[in-house]
Amino acid sequence: MQKDERDLLEVLKSELEFLEHHAYRRSPETAWRPKYIFEDSPSCINYDSEENRRPCTDCALIYLVPPAQRSAKSPCRHIPLNESAETLDSLYRYGDQTEIENAVGTWLRTAIERLEEGRKTARASHNNSSSRGTPLYGKQHPKCANPACPTAFHWTGGGKFFRFRSDSESASDSNPTGDTPRGIHRVRHYWLCERCSHVFTLVYDEGCGVTIKLLWPEIVTESREKASAA
């Protein structure tokens, strides 16, 4: 069965909005039944589903549940909500509706803020980081220019070739043998394997030389421009 592919941050934001609209308050039609946080909201992967129910371990929220509690009947009731390790499971035993909603609301706002800050830090780190690319023939066994990738070079393996001149002039080319007439020995070749070529590119940096850079910032910008134009 397919895993829950929802973005956790968006799930938490949706849950906070649901909570702030007092959607967990009992209505006259369902006064006989209490409503449970997460389980009775669109956050639940089985919301309004009586048949073909999916296991809770498929839910995006499962990563917030301590491993020891992930096999529980309702794992989301065991998410720690504060420094005192209170959970919905414990609050349901002694807290009233207002107290429970306040505790969950505070936790949601904190979790959302931390996730957003974490992603900003990760983006900044990716944008500022640079790793030296590995020349195709810089080692005994030619490999992908991504220093973290162990893929060995093979002519039929796809990917993308790059060539850079050591005099700071650079170029990328899909032709691995197209050296310029002036100074063939000053040209170094690089190769990104098929998988890495969809995520990274190589650029020349005067301070660092040939470095590997993420493609995704450009992809994100491009997607935003298309969305604005739509």
C-alpha positions as CSV (number, residue, x, y, z in Angstrom):
1,M,0.0,0.0,0.0
2,Q,1.3,3.5,-0.9
3,K,2.8,5.5,1.9
4,D,1.4,8.9,3.0
5,E,3.2,11.4,0.7
6,R,1.8,14.5,2.3
7,D,4.2,17.2,3.5
8,L,4.4,17.0,7.3
9,L,4.6,20.8,7.6
10,E,1.4,21.3,5.6
11,V,-0.4,18.6,7.6
12,L,0.4,20.4,10.8
13,K,-0.7,23.7,9.4
14,S,-4.0,22.2,8.3
15,E,-4.4,20.6,11.7
16,L,-3.8,24.0,13.5
17,E,-6.4,25.7,11.3
18,F,-8.9,22.9,12.0
19,L,-8.3,23.2,15.7
20,E,-8.5,27.0,15.8
21,H,-11.9,26.8,14.1
22,H,-13.1,24.8,17.1
23,A,-13.9,21.9,14.8
24,Y,-13.4,19.4,17.6
25,R,-16.3,20.8,19.6
26,R,-19.2,18.4,19.8
27,S,-22.2,19.2,17.5
28,P,-25.8,18.4,18.5
29,E,-25.8,15.5,16.0
30,T,-22.8,13.9,17.6
31,A,-23.1,14.9,21.2
32,W,-23.1,11.3,22.2
33,R,-19.5,10.8,20.9
34,P,-16.4,12.8,21.9
35,K,-14.1,13.9,19.1
36,Y,-10.5,13.0,19.2
37,I,-7.6,15.2,18.1
38,F,-6.0,14.1,14.8
39,E,-8.2,11.1,14.5
40,D,-11.4,13.1,13.8
41,S,-9.8,15.7,11.5
42,P,-8.6,15.7,7.8
43,S,-5.1,15.1,9.2
44,C,-6.0,11.4,9.6
45,I,-5.3,9.3,6.6
46,N,-8.5,7.4,7.4
47,Y,-10.7,10.4,7.8
48,D,-14.3,9.6,6.7
49,S,-13.2,6.2,5.6
50,E,-14.9,3.1,7.0
51,E,-13.6,0.7,4.4
52,N,-10.1,0.0,3.2
53,R,-8.6,1.7,6.2
54,R,-4.8,2.2,6.0
55,P,-2.4,1.4,8.9
56,C,-1.4,4.3,11.1
57,T,2.2,3.5,10.3
58,D,1.6,4.9,6.8
59,C,0.6,8.3,8.2
60,A,2.9,11.4,8.0
61,L,2.4,12.0,11.7
62,I,4.0,8.6,12.6
63,Y,7.5,10.2,12.6
64,L,6.4,12.3,15.6
65,V,5.5,9.3,17.6
66,P,8.2,7.6,19.8
67,P,9.3,4.3,18.2
68,A,8.1,2.3,21.2
69,Q,4.5,3.6,20.7
70,R,4.2,3.3,16.9
71,S,2.5,-0.1,17.1
72,A,-0.3,1.3,19.4
73,K,-3.9,1.3,18.3
74,S,-3.8,5.1,18.0
75,P,-0.1,6.1,17.7
76,C,-1.0,9.9,17.4
77,R,-2.3,9.9,21.0
78,H,1.3,9.2,22.1
79,I,3.0,12.2,20.5
80,P,4.8,14.1,23.3
81,L,3.3,17.6,23.5
82,N,5.6,19.4,26.0
83,E,8.6,19.1,28.2
84,S,6.5,17.1,30.8
85,A,6.0,14.5,28.1
86,E,2.2,14.9,28.2
87,T,0.4,13.2,25.4
88,L,-3.2,13.1,24.2
89,D,-3.4,9.7,25.8
90,S,-2.7,11.2,29.2
91,L,-4.7,14.4,28.7
92,Y,-7.8,12.4,27.8
93,R,-7.7,10.9,31.2
94,Y,-7.7,14.1,33.3
95,G,-7.9,17.2,31.1
96,D,-11.0,19.0,29.8
97,Q,-11.6,20.0,26.2
98,T,-10.2,23.5,26.6
99,E,-7.0,22.3,28.3
100,I,-6.5,19.6,25.7
101,E,-6.9,22.0,22.8
102,N,-4.7,24.6,24.3
103,A,-1.9,22.1,24.8
104,V,-2.2,20.8,21.3
105,G,-2.4,24.3,19.8
106,T,0.8,25.3,21.6
107,W,2.6,22.2,20.5
108,L,1.4,22.7,16.9
109,R,2.6,26.3,16.7
110,T,6.0,25.3,18.2
111,A,6.4,22.3,15.8
112,I,5.5,24.4,12.8
113,E,7.9,27.1,13.7
114,R,10.7,24.6,14.3
115,L,10.1,22.9,10.9
116,E,10.0,26.2,9.1
117,E,13.2,27.3,10.7
118,G,14.9,24.0,10.0
119,R,14.0,24.2,6.4
120,K,15.3,27.7,6.1
121,T,18.6,26.6,7.6
122,A,18.8,23.6,5.3
123,R,18.1,25.8,2.2
124,A,20.8,28.3,3.3
125,S,23.2,25.5,3.9
126,H,22.6,24.0,0.5
127,N,22.9,27.4,-1.2
128,N,26.1,28.3,0.5
129,S,27.8,24.9,0.5
130,S,30.2,23.9,-2.3
131,S,32.1,20.6,-2.8
132,R,35.0,20.2,-5.1
133,G,34.0,18.0,-8.1
134,T,36.1,14.9,-8.7
135,P,37.8,14.9,-12.2
136,L,36.8,12.0,-14.3
137,Y,40.4,10.7,-14.5
138,G,41.6,12.2,-11.2
139,K,41.7,8.8,-9.6
140,Q,42.7,5.3,-10.7
141,H,39.1,4.3,-11.1
142,P,37.0,7.0,-12.9
143,K,33.8,7.8,-11.1
144,C,31.0,10.4,-10.8
145,A,32.1,14.0,-10.1
146,N,30.0,14.1,-7.0
147,P,32.4,13.2,-4.2
148,A,29.6,11.5,-2.2
149,C,28.6,9.3,-5.1
150,P,30.4,6.0,-5.6
151,T,29.0,5.3,-9.1
152,A,31.8,4.1,-11.4
153,F,32.1,5.7,-14.9
154,H,30.7,3.8,-17.9
155,W,30.3,5.1,-21.4
156,T,26.8,3.7,-21.7
157,G,25.7,4.7,-18.2
158,G,24.1,8.0,-19.3
159,G,24.7,11.1,-17.2
160,K,26.3,14.3,-18.3
161,F,29.9,15.3,-19.2
162,F,31.6,18.6,-18.4
163,R,34.9,20.1,-19.3
164,F,36.7,23.0,-17.6
165,R,40.0,24.7,-18.5
166,S,42.3,25.5,-15.7
167,D,42.8,29.1,-16.9
168,S,39.3,29.9,-15.4
169,E,37.6,29.6,-18.7
170,S,34.9,26.9,-18.3
171,A,32.4,25.1,-20.5
172,S,30.1,22.1,-20.3
173,D,29.7,19.8,-23.2
174,S,28.1,16.4,-23.9
175,N,31.1,15.6,-26.1
176,P,33.9,14.2,-23.9
177,T,36.6,14.5,-26.6
178,G,35.9,18.0,-27.9
179,D,39.0,19.7,-26.5
180,T,39.9,23.1,-27.6
181,P,43.1,23.5,-29.8
182,R,44.9,25.7,-27.4
183,G,46.2,23.8,-24.4
184,I,44.7,20.3,-24.5
185,H,46.5,19.5,-21.2
186,R,44.7,22.4,-19.5
187,V,41.3,20.8,-20.0
188,R,39.9,18.5,-17.3
189,H,36.9,16.3,-17.8
190,Y,34.1,15.6,-15.3
191,W,31.1,13.3,-15.4
192,L,27.9,13.3,-13.3
193,C,26.1,10.0,-13.3
194,E,22.5,9.8,-14.5
195,R,21.0,10.1,-11.0
196,C,23.3,12.9,-9.9
197,S,22.8,14.9,-13.1
198,H,19.2,15.3,-12.3
199,V,20.0,16.9,-8.9
200,F,23.4,18.6,-9.4
201,T,25.5,20.6,-11.9
202,L,29.1,21.6,-12.0
203,V,30.3,25.2,-12.0
204,Y,33.7,27.0,-11.9
205,D,34.4,29.1,-8.8
206,E,37.5,31.2,-8.8
207,G,38.2,30.6,-5.2
208,C,37.3,26.9,-5.1
209,G,37.8,25.6,-8.6
210,V,35.2,23.2,-10.1
211,T,32.4,22.8,-7.5
212,I,29.2,20.8,-7.4
213,K,26.0,22.7,-7.0
214,L,22.4,21.8,-6.4
215,L,20.0,22.4,-9.3
216,W,16.9,22.6,-7.1
217,P,17.1,26.4,-6.2
218,E,16.7,27.1,-10.0
219,I,13.9,24.6,-10.3
220,V,12.0,26.2,-7.4
221,T,12.4,29.6,-8.9
222,E,11.3,28.4,-12.2
223,S,8.2,26.7,-10.7
224,R,7.2,29.9,-8.9
225,E,7.5,32.0,-12.1
226,K,5.3,29.6,-13.9
227,A,2.7,29.6,-11.1
228,S,2.7,33.4,-11.1
229,A,2.2,33.5,-14.8
230,A,-0.6,31.1,-14.7
